[in-house]
Amino acid sequence: MIRVLIADDHNVFVEGIASLISGSSDIQVTERCYTVPSVIERLSEEAVDVVLLDISFPQIEDGLNLCEHITRSYPKTKVVALTMHDDASLIKRVVKKGAKGYLLKNTTKTELLQAIQTVYHEKQYFNETIMHILLNDSPKTKKPAAGVGIKPNLTPRETEVLTLMSQGLTTQQMATQLFVSAKAVEFHRSSLLMKFGVPNTALLIKTAMEMQYID
C-alpha cells in the first residue's frame, strides 16, 4: 500500500483529493496536513511514501523550502507538486528542490493516481502539459540576460502589483486595493521576482524602472 500525505492549506481541496484517491486499491491517504509545521511533525512520526505538496504553502518560498526539507531528510519519501502555478521557472525550481513530479490542480483522477504510482517506483512524472511548458519556455518566464535587456511579459495583474509595490504599499494594502487575498499578492510578487531575475523587492523596482515598466 502506497502511503500518501496531502499538504495544502485549503481544507476543501485536501478533502477532494483524498476522496479521489479513496477508491484506489493500492494507494491510501494516511495524513492530511494544513500547515508546514504539521507536515514536519507527521513525517517525523509516521513513514510516508508520497507527499502531494501545494507549492504555495502558504507562500511559494515556504513550499520550496518544505520540498527541500522532505527530500533531504526523508529520501525515501517522494514529493509531487500539486499546484495551480504553470510557470516554467517555478517548475524548474521545484525539480531542483527534489520533487519527482509536478501536476496542476486541474489534473484528472487517472493522472493523479498514475503520478503517485510512478514516483513511488523511483521514476519522475511530468505529464504532457508540464512537458510542453518546459519545452516551450519562452522569454516571459526566463530571467533576463545581463546586458541584453530582454523585457519580461507581464500579466495585467502583475503590472498592477508592480505599480503598487513601487508606491511602497504593504502586501495587505495591495490585497485590499486589488480585492484579492494577501496570498495572491505574494504569488504575483514571487512571479515578478522570477521573471525579472532578481532576489528582492528593491532590485525588482530598480530593474523595472530601468526597463520603463514603472516611472
GISULUR-V446784 format. One line per field, one symbol per residue. psi: psi as a letter, one per 40 degrees, with the letter a starting at -180 (. if undefined). A space follows every 10 residues. Layout:
# GISULUR-V446784
psi->???
This chain:
# GISULUR-V446784
psi->hhhhhhhieh dddddddddd ddeieehhhe ihheiddddd dddedihhdh hhhhdggeid dddddddddd dddgdehhhh hhiehfhddd ddddddeeie ihiieeiidd dddddddddd ffiihhaddd dddddfhide eihhhhedfh hihiiddddd dddddeeeii dddddddefi iddddddddd dddddefiei dddddddddd efdi.
